[in-house]
């Protein structure tokens, strides 16, 4: 899902392209998060989280 933002890495997890590593998280500012919310909802490991203004939206 969302290949313009996400890629599968050798560790078997999705990684956010162009992100900054902050602690254990990968973070990136985005204008439109619709596709990322779909990725979060379909992630079998439930490791994708989408936040807006500090609140979880996906």
CHARMM internal coordinates of N, CA and C (Angstrom, degrees):
IC EDIT
DIST 1 N 1 CA 1.4532
DIST 1 CA 1 C 1.5243
ANGL 1 N 1 CA 1 C 109.83
DIST 1 C 2 N 1.2854
ANGL 1 CA 1 C 2 N 114.96
DIHE 1 N 1 CA 1 C 2 N 146.41
DIST 2 N 2 CA 1.4701
ANGL 1 C 2 N 2 CA 122.40
DIHE 1 CA 1 C 2 N 2 CA 175.39
DIST 2 CA 2 C 1.5324
ANGL 2 N 2 CA 2 C 112.71
DIHE 1 C 2 N 2 CA 2 C 49.97
DIST 2 C 3 N 1.3180
ANGL 2 CA 2 C 3 N 118.63
DIHE 2 N 2 CA 2 C 3 N 56.25
DIST 3 N 3 CA 1.4653
ANGL 2 C 3 N 3 CA 119.25
DIHE 2 CA 2 C 3 N 3 CA -176.09
DIST 3 CA 3 C 1.5212
ANGL 3 N 3 CA 3 C 113.90
DIHE 2 C 3 N 3 CA 3 C -61.40
DIST 3 C 4 N 1.3372
ANGL 3 CA 3 C 4 N 118.12
DIHE 3 N 3 CA 3 C 4 N -17.20
DIST 4 N 4 CA 1.4629
ANGL 3 C 4 N 4 CA 119.34
DIHE 3 CA 3 C 4 N 4 CA 176.27
DIST 4 CA 4 C 1.5304
ANGL 4 N 4 CA 4 C 111.71
DIHE 3 C 4 N 4 CA 4 C -72.93
DIST 4 C 5 N 1.3390
ANGL 4 CA 4 C 5 N 117.05
DIHE 4 N 4 CA 4 C 5 N -18.62
DIST 5 N 5 CA 1.4596
ANGL 4 C 5 N 5 CA 121.21
DIHE 4 CA 4 C 5 N 5 CA -179.43
DIST 5 CA 5 C 1.5255
ANGL 5 N 5 CA 5 C 113.75
DIHE 4 C 5 N 5 CA 5 C -116.94
DIST 5 C 6 N 1.3241
ANGL 5 CA 5 C 6 N 117.86
DIHE 5 N 5 CA 5 C 6 N -28.18
DIST 6 N 6 CA 1.4634
ANGL 5 C 6 N 6 CA 121.87
DIHE 5 CA 5 C 6 N 6 CA -172.28
DIST 6 CA 6 C 1.5200
ANGL 6 N 6 CA 6 C 111.39
DIHE 5 C 6 N 6 CA 6 C -121.07
DIST 6 C 7 N 1.3430
ANGL 6 CA 6 C 7 N 115.72
DIHE 6 N 6 CA 6 C 7 N 146.80
DIST 7 N 7 CA 1.4529
ANGL 6 C 7 N 7 CA 121.53
DIHE 6 CA 6 C 7 N 7 CA 175.34
DIST 7 CA 7 C 1.5223
ANGL 7 N 7 CA 7 C 109.11
DIHE 6 C 7 N 7 CA 7 C -142.99
DIST 7 C 8 N 1.3187
ANGL 7 CA 7 C 8 N 115.73
DIHE 7 N 7 CA 7 C 8 N 147.55
DIST 8 N 8 CA 1.4626
ANGL 7 C 8 N 8 CA 120.73
DIHE 7 CA 7 C 8 N 8 CA 176.17
DIST 8 CA 8 C 1.5278
ANGL 8 N 8 CA 8 C 107.71
DIHE 7 C 8 N 8 CA 8 C -82.87
DIST 8 C 9 N 1.3052
ANGL 8 CA 8 C 9 N 115.96
DIHE 8 N 8 CA 8 C 9 N 132.61
DIST 9 N 9 CA 1.4660
ANGL 8 C 9 N 9 CA 121.23
DIHE 8 CA 8 C 9 N 9 CA 179.89
DIST 9 CA 9 C 1.5246
ANGL 9 N 9 CA 9 C 110.17
DIHE 8 C 9 N 9 CA 9 C -103.40
DIST 9 C 10 N 1.3117
ANGL 9 CA 9 C 10 N 115.71
DIHE 9 N 9 CA 9 C 10 N 172.42
DIST 10 N 10 CA 1.4609
ANGL 9 C 10 N 10 CA 121.43
DIHE 9 CA 9 C 10 N 10 CA -179.27
DIST 10 CA 10 C 1.5263
ANGL 10 N 10 CA 10 C 112.69
DIHE 9 C 10 N 10 CA 10 C -61.91
DIST 10 C 11 N 1.3304
ANGL 10 CA 10 C 11 N 117.27
DIHE 10 N 10 CA 10 C 11 N -22.26
DIST 11 N 11 CA 1.4692
ANGL 10 C 11 N 11 CA 119.83
DIHE 10 CA 10 C 11 N 11 CA -179.81
DIST 11 CA 11 C 1.5305
ANGL 11 N 11 CA 11 C 112.21
DIHE 10 C 11 N 11 CA 11 C -80.61
DIST 11 C 12 N 1.3562
ANGL 11 CA 11 C 12 N 117.37
DIHE 11 N 11 CA 11 C 12 N -1.23
DIST 12 N 12 CA 1.4569
ANGL 11 C 12 N 12 CA 121.49
DIHE 11 CA 11 C 12 N 12 CA 177.58
DIST 12 CA 12 C 1.5146
ANGL 12 N 12 CA 12 C 114.45
DIHE 11 C 12 N 12 CA 12 C 87.78
DIST 12 C 13 N 1.3312
ANGL 12 CA 12 C 13 N 117.13
DIHE 12 N 12 CA 12 C 13 N 2.42
DIST 13 N 13 CA 1.4532
ANGL 12 C 13 N 13 CA 121.13
DIHE 12 CA 12 C 13 N 13 CA 179.50
DIST 13 CA 13 C 1.5218
ANGL 13 N 13 CA 13 C 110.58
DIHE 12 C 13 N 13 CA 13 C -109.67
DIST 13 C 14 N 1.3210
ANGL 13 CA 13 C 14 N 116.07
DIHE 13 N 13 CA 13 C 14 N 156.41
DIST 14 N 14 CA 1.4606
ANGL 13 C 14 N 14 CA 121.39
DIHE 13 CA 13 C 14 N 14 CA 174.32
DIST 14 CA 14 C 1.5148
ANGL 14 N 14 CA 14 C 108.81
DIHE 13 C 14 N 14 CA 14 C -77.15
DIST 14 C 15 N 1.3196
ANGL 14 CA 14 C 15 N 115.78
DIHE 14 N 14 CA 14 C 15 N 143.03
DIST 15 N 15 CA 1.4575
ANGL 14 C 15 N 15 CA 121.54
DIHE 14 CA 14 C 15 N 15 CA 176.58
DIST 15 CA 15 C 1.5203
ANGL 15 N 15 CA 15 C 109.13
DIHE 14 C 15 N 15 CA 15 C -127.30
DIST 15 C 16 N 1.3077
ANGL 15 CA 15 C 16 N 115.33
DIHE 15 N 15 CA 15 C 16 N 141.30
DIST 16 N 16 CA 1.4535
ANGL 15 C 16 N 16 CA 123.18
DIHE 15 CA 15 C 16 N 16 CA -177.70
DIST 16 CA 16 C 1.5216
ANGL 16 N 16 CA 16 C 109.63
DIHE 15 C 16 N 16 CA 16 C -81.66
DIST 16 C 17 N 1.3206
ANGL 16 CA 16 C 17 N 116.33
DIHE 16 N 16 CA 16 C 17 N 116.63
DIST 17 N 17 CA 1.4651
ANGL 16 C 17 N 17 CA 121.70
DIHE 16 CA 16 C 17 N 17 CA -179.12
DIST 17 CA 17 C 1.5314
ANGL 17 N 17 CA 17 C 110.11
DIHE 16 C 17 N 17 CA 17 C -65.25
DIST 17 C 18 N 1.3238
ANGL 17 CA 17 C 18 N 116.01
DIHE 17 N 17 CA 17 C 18 N 139.65
DIST 18 N 18 CA 1.4588
ANGL 17 C 18 N 18 CA 121.66
DIHE 17 CA 17 C 18 N 18 CA 176.34
DIST 18 CA 18 C 1.5224
ANGL 18 N 18 CA 18 C 114.04
DIHE 17 C 18 N 18 CA 18 C 70.48
DIST 18 C 19 N 1.3265
ANGL 18 CA 18 C 19 N 116.72
DIHE 18 N 18 CA 18 C 19 N 19.13
DIST 19 N 19 CA 1.4639
ANGL 18 C 19 N 19 CA 119.92
DIHE 18 CA 18 C 19 N 19 CA -176.92
DIST 19 CA 19 C 1.5190
ANGL 19 N 19 CA 19 C 111.56
DIHE 18 C 19 N 19 CA 19 C -91.55
DIST 19 C 20 N 1.3296
ANGL 19 CA 19 C 20 N 114.70
DIHE 19 N 19 CA 19 C 20 N 165.60
DIST 20 N 20 CA 1.4525
ANGL 19 C 20 N 20 CA 122.51
DIHE 19 CA 19 C 20 N 20 CA 172.30
DIST 20 CA 20 C 1.5163
ANGL 20 N 20 CA 20 C 107.81
DIHE 19 C 20 N 20 CA 20 C -106.36
DIST 20 C 21 N 1.3090
ANGL 20 CA 20 C 21 N 116.76
DIHE 20 N 20 CA 20 C 21 N 138.74
DIST 21 N 21 CA 1.4642
ANGL 20 C 21 N 21 CA 121.90
DIHE 20 CA 20 C 21 N 21 CA 176.67
DIST 21 CA 21 C 1.5231
ANGL 21 N 21 CA 21 C 107.49
DIHE 20 C 21 N 21 CA 21 C -83.78
DIST 21 C 22 N 1.3236
ANGL 21 CA 21 C 22 N 116.19
DIHE 21 N 21 CA 21 C 22 N 117.85
DIST 22 N 22 CA 1.4636
ANGL 21 C 22 N 22 CA 122.32
DIHE 21 CA 21 C 22 N 22 CA 177.90
DIST 22 CA 22 C 1.5225
ANGL 22 N 22 CA 22 C 106.62
DIHE 21 C 22 N 22 CA 22 C -124.83
DIST 22 C 23 N 1.3200
ANGL 22 CA 22 C 23 N 116.19
DIHE 22 N 22 CA 22 C 23 N 106.03
DIST 23 N 23 CA 1.4628
ANGL 22 C 23 N 23 CA 120.56
DIHE 22 CA 22 C 23 N 23 CA -173.22
DIST 23 CA 23 C 1.5217
ANGL 23 N 23 CA 23 C 108.39
DIHE 22 C 23 N 23 CA 23 C 64.17
DIST 23 C 24 N 1.3237
ANGL 23 CA 23 C 24 N 117.18
DIHE 23 N 23 CA 23 C 24 N -125.93
DIST 24 N 24 CA 1.4581
ANGL 23 C 24 N 24 CA 122.14
DIHE 23 CA 23 C 24 N 24 CA 177.87
DIST 24 CA 24 C 1.5260
ANGL 24 N 24 CA 24 C 111.92
DIHE 23 C 24 N 24 CA 24 C -91.82
DIST 24 C 25 N 1.3370
ANGL 24 CA 24 C 25 N 117.57
DIHE 24 N 24 CA 24 C 25 N -2.65
DIST 25 N 25 CA 1.4658
ANGL 24 C 25 N 25 CA 121.92
DIHE 24 CA 24 C 25 N 25 CA -174.22
DIST 25 CA 25 C 1.5171
ANGL 25 N 25 CA 25 C 112.72
DIHE 24 C 25 N 25 CA 25 C -100.28
DIST 25 C 26 N 1.3214
ANGL 25 CA 25 C 26 N 114.82
DIHE 25 N 25 CA 25 C 26 N 153.79
DIST 26 N 26 CA 1.4571
ANGL 25 C 26 N 26 CA 122.29
DIHE 25 CA 25 C 26 N 26 CA 169.38
DIST 26 CA 26 C 1.5193
ANGL 26 N 26 CA 26 C 105.56
DIHE 25 C 26 N 26 CA 26 C -107.78
DIST 26 C 27 N 1.3442
ANGL 26 CA 26 C 27 N 117.36
DIHE 26 N 26 CA 26 C 27 N 124.16
DIST 27 N 27 CA 1.4520
ANGL 26 C 27 N 27 CA 120.71
DIHE 26 CA 26 C 27 N 27 CA -175.48
DIST 27 CA 27 C 1.5131
ANGL 27 N 27 CA 27 C 111.00
DIHE 26 C 27 N 27 CA 27 C -125.74
DIST 27 C 28 N 1.3435
ANGL 27 CA 27 C 28 N 114.39
DIHE 27 N 27 CA 27 C 28 N 147.06
DIST 28 N 28 CA 1.4555
ANGL 27 C 28 N 28 CA 121.18
DIHE 27 CA 27 C 28 N 28 CA 179.75
DIST 28 CA 28 C 1.5188
ANGL 28 N 28 CA 28 C 108.40
DIHE 27 C 28 N 28 CA 28 C -156.61
DIST 28 C 29 N 1.3260
ANGL 28 CA 28 C 29 N 117.48
DIHE 28 N 28 CA 28 C 29 N 139.68
DIST 29 N 29 CA 1.4573
ANGL 28 C 29 N 29 CA 122.88
DIHE 28 CA 28 C 29 N 29 CA 174.28
DIST 29 CA 29 C 1.5265
ANGL 29 N 29 CA 29 C 108.38
DIHE 28 C 29 N 29 CA 29 C -78.36
DIST 29 C 30 N 1.3384
ANGL 29 CA 29 C 30 N 117.11
DIHE 29 N 29 CA 29 C 30 N 139.86
DIST 30 N 30 CA 1.4680
ANGL 29 C 30 N 30 CA 122.01
DIHE 29 CA 29 C 30 N 30 CA 178.79
DIST 30 CA 30 C 1.5155
ANGL 30 N 30 CA 30 C 109.94
DIHE 29 C 30 N 30 CA 30 C -140.58
DIST 30 C 31 N 1.3284
ANGL 30 CA 30 C 31 N 115.37
DIHE 30 N 30 CA 30 C 31 N 148.97
DIST 31 N 31 CA 1.4522
ANGL 30 C 31 N 31 CA 120.58
DIHE 30 CA 30 C 31 N 31 CA 177.69
DIST 31 CA 31 C 1.5241
ANGL 31 N 31 CA 31 C 112.11
DIHE 30 C 31 N 31 CA 31 C -84.31
DIST 31 C 32 N 1.3344
ANGL 31 CA 31 C 32 N 116.85
DIHE 31 N 31 CA 31 C 32 N -37.72
DIST 32 N 32 CA 1.4599
ANGL 31 C 32 N 32 CA 121.82
DIHE 31 CA 31 C 32 N 32 CA -177.57
DIST 32 CA 32 C 1.5232
ANGL 32 N 32 CA 32 C 108.14
DIHE 31 C 32 N 32 CA 32 C -128.90
DIST 32 C 33 N 1.3277
ANGL 32 CA 32 C 33 N 117.17
DIHE 32 N 32 CA 32 C 33 N 118.79
DIST 33 N 33 CA 1.4571
ANGL 32 C 33 N 33 CA 120.63
DIHE 32 CA 32 C 33 N 33 CA -174.78
DIST 33 CA 33 C 1.5263
ANGL 33 N 33 CA 33 C 113.43
DIHE 32 C 33 N 33 CA 33 C -107.56
DIST 33 C 34 N 1.3274
ANGL 33 CA 33 C 34 N 118.03
DIHE 33 N 33 CA 33 C 34 N 9.39
DIST 34 N 34 CA 1.4670
ANGL 33 C 34 N 34 CA 120.65
DIHE 33 CA 33 C 34 N 34 CA -177.14
DIST 34 CA 34 C 1.5292
ANGL 34 N 34 CA 34 C 111.64
DIHE 33 C 34 N 34 CA 34 C -54.67
DIST 34 C 35 N 1.3146
ANGL 34 CA 34 C 35 N 117.48
DIHE 34 N 34 CA 34 C 35 N -48.90
DIST 35 N 35 CA 1.4635
ANGL 34 C 35 N 35 CA 121.18
DIHE 34 CA 34 C 35 N 35 CA -178.85
DIST 35 CA 35 C 1.5288
ANGL 35 N 35 CA 35 C 110.45
DIHE 34 C 35 N 35 CA 35 C -65.13
DIST 35 C 36 N 1.3332
ANGL 35 CA 35 C 36 N 117.14
DIHE 35 N 35 CA 35 C 36 N -35.93
DIST 36 N 36 CA 1.4662
ANGL 35 C 36 N 36 CA 120.41
DIHE 35 CA 35 C 36 N 36 CA 179.73
DIST 36 CA 36 C 1.5223
ANGL 36 N 36 CA 36 C 111.69
DIHE 35 C 36 N 36 CA 36 C -69.46
DIST 36 C 37 N 1.3095
ANGL 36 CA 36 C 37 N 117.49
DIHE 36 N 36 CA 36 C 37 N -34.06
DIST 37 N 37 CA 1.4632
ANGL 36 C 37 N 37 CA 120.50
DIHE 36 CA 36 C 37 N 37 CA 175.47
DIST 37 CA 37 C 1.5244
ANGL 37 N 37 CA 37 C 109.47
DIHE 36 C 37 N 37 CA 37 C -64.57
DIST 37 C 38 N 1.3325
ANGL 37 CA 37 C 38 N 117.21
DIHE 37 N 37 CA 37 C 38 N -41.45
DIST 38 N 38 CA 1.4680
ANGL 37 C 38 N 38 CA 120.93
DIHE 37 CA 37 C 38 N 38 CA 176.71
DIST 38 CA 38 C 1.5282
ANGL 38 N 38 CA 38 C 110.32
DIHE 37 C 38 N 38 CA 38 C -62.16
DIST 38 C 39 N 1.3262
ANGL 38 CA 38 C 39 N 117.34
DIHE 38 N 38 CA 38 C 39 N -39.96
DIST 39 N 39 CA 1.4671
ANGL 38 C 39 N 39 CA 120.89
DIHE 38 CA 38 C 39 N 39 CA 178.21
DIST 39 CA 39 C 1.5284
ANGL 39 N 39 CA 39 C 109.92
DIHE 38 C 39 N 39 CA 39 C -64.16
DIST 39 C 40 N 1.3217
ANGL 39 CA 39 C 40 N 117.26
DIHE 39 N 39 CA 39 C 40 N -42.57
DIST 40 N 40 CA 1.4710
ANGL 39 C 40 N 40 CA 120.93
DIHE 39 CA 39 C 40 N 40 CA 178.95
DIST 40 CA 40 C 1.5204
ANGL 40 N 40 CA 40 C 110.89
DIHE 39 C 40 N 40 CA 40 C -62.70
DIST 40 C 41 N 1.3208
ANGL 40 CA 40 C 41 N 116.87
DIHE 40 N 40 CA 40 C 41 N -42.44
DIST 41 N 41 CA 1.4667
ANGL 40 C 41 N 41 CA 120.65
DIHE 40 CA 40 C 41 N 41 CA -178.68
DIST 41 CA 41 C 1.5200
ANGL 41 N 41 CA 41 C 112.85
DIHE 40 C 41 N 41 CA 41 C -68.75
DIST 41 C 42 N 1.3309
ANGL 41 CA 41 C 42 N 117.82
DIHE 41 N 41 CA 41 C 42 N -25.56
DIST 42 N 42 CA 1.4618
ANGL 41 C 42 N 42 CA 120.35
DIHE 41 CA 41 C 42 N 42 CA -178.27
DIST 42 CA 42 C 1.5266
ANGL 42 N 42 CA 42 C 113.14
DIHE 41 C 42 N 42 CA 42 C -100.48
DIST 42 C 43 N 1.3192
ANGL 42 CA 42 C 43 N 117.78
DIHE 42 N 42 CA 42 C 43 N -1.90
DIST 43 N 43 CA 1.4698
ANGL 42 C 43 N 43 CA 121.30
DIHE 42 CA 42 C 43 N 43 CA -178.31
DIST 43 CA 43 C 1.5213
ANGL 43 N 43 CA 43 C 110.10
DIHE 42 C 43 N 43 CA 43 C -69.62
DIST 43 C 44 N 1.3475
ANGL 43 CA 43 C 44 N 118.48
DIHE 43 N 43 CA 43 C 44 N 117.32
DIST 44 N 44 CA 1.4611
ANGL 43 C 44 N 44 CA 120.52
DIHE 43 CA 43 C 44 N 44 CA -177.84
DIST 44 CA 44 C 1.5350
ANGL 44 N 44 CA 44 C 112.78
DIHE 43 C 44 N 44 CA 44 C -67.35
DIST 44 C 45 N 1.3216
ANGL 44 CA 44 C 45 N 117.28
DIHE 44 N 44 CA 44 C 45 N -23.49
DIST 45 N 45 CA 1.4632
ANGL 44 C 45 N 45 CA 120.30
DIHE 44 CA 44 C 45 N 45 CA 179.97
DIST 45 CA 45 C 1.5347
ANGL 45 N 45 CA 45 C 111.85
DIHE 44 C 45 N 45 CA 45 C -92.77
DIST 45 C 46 N 1.3137
ANGL 45 CA 45 C 46 N 116.95
DIHE 45 N 45 CA 45 C 46 N -2.00
DIST 46 N 46 CA 1.4795
ANGL 45 C 46 N 46 CA 124.45
DIHE 45 CA 45 C 46 N 46 CA -177.40
DIST 46 CA 46 C 1.5279
ANGL 46 N 46 CA 46 C 112.46
DIHE 45 C 46 N 46 CA 46 C 48.17
DIST 46 C 47 N 1.3191
ANGL 46 CA 46 C 47 N 116.28
DIHE 46 N 46 CA 46 C 47 N 38.82
DIST 47 N 47 CA 1.4624
ANGL 46 C 47 N 47 CA 119.54
DIHE 46 CA 46 C 47 N 47 CA -178.82
DIST 47 CA 47 C 1.5250
ANGL 47 N 47 CA 47 C 112.90
DIHE 46 C 47 N 47 CA 47 C -99.37
DIST 47 C 48 N 1.3437
ANGL 47 CA 47 C 48 N 117.96
DIHE 47 N 47 CA 47 C 48 N -7.55
DIST 48 N 48 CA 1.4570
ANGL 47 C 48 N 48 CA 120.56
DIHE 47 CA 47 C 48 N 48 CA 177.94
DIST 48 CA 48 C 1.5228
ANGL 48 N 48 CA 48 C 108.30
DIHE 47 C 48 N 48 CA 48 C -91.98
DIST 48 C 49 N 1.3229
ANGL 48 CA 48 C 49 N 115.48
DIHE 48 N 48 CA 48 C 49 N 124.53
DIST 49 N 49 CA 1.4609
ANGL 48 C 49 N 49 CA 122.04
DIHE 48 CA 48 C 49 N 49 CA 179.04
DIST 49 CA 49 C 1.5249
ANGL 49 N 49 CA 49 C 107.80
DIHE 48 C 49 N 49 CA 49 C -125.57
DIST 49 C 50 N 1.3122
ANGL 49 CA 49 C 50 N 117.95
DIHE 49 N 49 CA 49 C 50 N 138.65
DIST 50 N 50 CA 1.4542
ANGL 49 C 50 N 50 CA 122.54
DIHE 49 CA 49 C 50 N 50 CA 178.79
DIST 50 CA 50 C 1.5247
ANGL 50 N 50 CA 50 C 107.69
DIHE 49 C 50 N 50 CA 50 C -118.00
DIST 50 C 51 N 1.3421
ANGL 50 CA 50 C 51 N 115.86
DIHE 50 N 50 CA 50 C 51 N 127.84
DIST 51 N 51 CA 1.4584
ANGL 50 C 51 N 51 CA 121.82
DIHE 50 CA 50 C 51 N 51 CA -179.23
DIST 51 CA 51 C 1.5243
ANGL 51 N 51 CA 51 C 110.41
DIHE 50 C 51 N 51 CA 51 C -122.30
DIST 51 C 52 N 1.3099
ANGL 51 CA 51 C 52 N 115.43
DIHE 51 N 51 CA 51 C 52 N 146.08
DIST 52 N 52 CA 1.4665
ANGL 51 C 52 N 52 CA 121.90
DIHE 51 CA 51 C 52 N 52 CA 174.04
DIST 52 CA 52 C 1.5177
ANGL 52 N 52 CA 52 C 106.77
DIHE 51 C 52 N 52 CA 52 C -131.08
DIST 52 C 53 N 1.3226
ANGL 52 CA 52 C 53 N 115.96
DIHE 52 N 52 CA 52 C 53 N 122.83
DIST 53 N 53 CA 1.4719
ANGL 52 C 53 N 53 CA 122.05
DIHE 52 CA 52 C 53 N 53 CA -178.33
DIST 53 CA 53 C 1.5244
ANGL 53 N 53 CA 53 C 111.53
DIHE 52 C 53 N 53 CA 53 C 51.73
DIST 53 C 54 N 1.3306
ANGL 53 CA 53 C 54 N 116.67
DIHE 53 N 53 CA 53 C 54 N 40.35
DIST 54 N 54 CA 1.4496
ANGL 53 C 54 N 54 CA 121.86
DIHE 53 CA 53 C 54 N 54 CA 176.46
DIST 54 CA 54 C 1.5162
ANGL 54 N 54 CA 54 C 115.70
DIHE 53 C 54 N 54 CA 54 C 82.26
DIST 54 C 55 N 1.3403
ANGL 54 CA 54 C 55 N 118.53
DIHE 54 N 54 CA 54 C 55 N -2.08
DIST 55 N 55 CA 1.4608
ANGL 54 C 55 N 55 CA 121.47
DIHE 54 CA 54 C 55 N 55 CA 179.96
DIST 55 CA 55 C 1.5252
ANGL 55 N 55 CA 55 C 110.19
DIHE 54 C 55 N 55 CA 55 C -111.10
DIST 55 C 56 N 1.3275
ANGL 55 CA 55 C 56 N 116.00
DIHE 55 N 55 CA 55 C 56 N 136.58
DIST 56 N 56 CA 1.4637
ANGL 55 C 56 N 56 CA 121.74
DIHE 55 CA 55 C 56 N 56 CA -179.64
DIST 56 CA 56 C 1.5218
ANGL 56 N 56 CA 56 C 109.68
DIHE 55 C 56 N 56 CA 56 C -68.80
DIST 56 C 57 N 1.3436
ANGL 56 CA 56 C 57 N 115.87
DIHE 56 N 56 CA 56 C 57 N 126.85
DIST 57 N 57 CA 1.4699
ANGL 56 C 57 N 57 CA 120.94
DIHE 56 CA 56 C 57 N 57 CA 177.82
DIST 57 CA 57 C 1.5189
ANGL 57 N 57 CA 57 C 111.73
DIHE 56 C 57 N 57 CA 57 C -120.50
DIST 57 C 58 N 1.2975
ANGL 57 CA 57 C 58 N 118.41
DIHE 57 N 57 CA 57 C 58 N -5.13
DIST 58 N 58 CA 1.4622
ANGL 57 C 58 N 58 CA 120.89
DIHE 57 CA 57 C 58 N 58 CA -179.80
DIST 58 CA 58 C 1.4884
ANGL 58 N 58 CA 58 C 112.56
DIHE 57 C 58 N 58 CA 58 C -165.00
END
COOR INIT
IC SEED 1 N 1 CA 1 C
IC BUILD
